[in-house]
Amino acid sequence: MNRRGFSLVELLVVVGITSVVVAGISTVLVKQSQASVKQTQQRTLEETGRQALLELAFAVRMAGAGIVPTAAFDFDHYACNTPGTASTCNNNPGIERAPLTPTPAAPGLRDKIDGPDELVVSYRDPVFSRNVKGIAGLGPYTVTIDKGLTAPIRQGRIAMLLCSGADPVSYVKFSADAAAGALTVTLNAVEDADGTYPKTPPTDNCFANSSMVLVERARYYVAKDFDGVPALFRDRGRTGDPQVLFRGIEDMQLTYTIGPPPAGSALPTIVGCGTGWVFGSCDQGIPLNPAVPDPDWIKDAYDSPTRFTARPANIRSVEINLVARSTQASPDKAGDPVPKIGNRPGRAADSFSRSILKLTEQTPNLLARATVMPG
């Protein structure tokens, strides 16, 4: 019987062939694993982006509901270093900045050409209402209500006191925390730092038998989370805020459209961008021209020239652009670039996957011509 074994050369050939096959299989498995991880990252960031987009769209759609339209959008008061000065807003630390210099054509930092924009909206809470049974003091005001609170209300929350027929109306804020079950609350007059709410104090006798409702004020902005991951935050102006809504949101760019004027009316001229009605798509900044007043939202007809000026109450739609980014670098180190969005320049690819999402939302509540009483 022939019991001849393998020669050394034959063993070396077999080992070499096996090594090549194993290396090839390993490469395929690694690439498949990387592709699977990248697909999972892509699905996650797209879902996160959609949820963030819907959150912002809801805020825009609700802006101005049940309140004075001139306070629906805030560009120069709330969370600004100097209330009333737009250039002191949106100074969040830790936000990525491109090496660009803002120009006078983009005066408001809520709209940025070197970083994410901010969105600040206000609207009435649709579910809260109490009857006022008495009011005492000259500020702060001690207000007695007919039913206890079902949940705590924190200091700084904005509220409205509405007399019969919603005239007059006073915007106030909680000067101290109110516990669940409380039948008395302490309020103070709103200040410039709270927003662009009217400053009518509740001194009329009718406020002793008025209605009290809450106002939702939300500021949305992009910043880095505790671990450096960019995220969409919501600041509601209360103790314990801001809240991280969605991790993996890298950029937010907003454009504001004013409705077209009646035939024969002149289009506005905006420095650096010629004539037009869209703010934030070039270096147009924000719809806040200090040289023109707000429209009289009750008395002015819909075709009045005052309803077609660069004022927040005349915003008719908002385009929301989001950049969702994977929370971790792609395993194959192949990332996605960011195209030019609004007035934000494009950026080169790095090692992160990205998704660009866009939605245009109307602002129907800014066409209101009367304050709606709570049910």
ABEGO torsion letter per residue (X at the ends): XBABBBBAAAAAAAAAAAAAAAAAAAAAAAAAAAAAAAAAAAAAAAAAAAAAAAAAAAAAAABGBGBBAAAABBAAABGBABBGBAAABGABBGBBBBBBBBBAABABAABBAABBBBBBBBBBBAABBBBBAEBBEAOBBBBBBABBBABBBBBGBBBBBBBBGGOBBBBBBBABBBBBGBABBBBBBBBAAAEABBBBBBABAAAABBBBBBBBBBBBBBBBBAAGBBBBBBBAGBBGOBBBABBGBABBBBBBBBBBBBBGBBBBBBBGAEBEABBGABAAEBBBBAABBBBBAAABBAABAAAABBBAAABABBBBBBBBBBABBBAAGBBBBBBBBEABBBBBBBABBBBBBBBBBBBAAAABABBBBBX
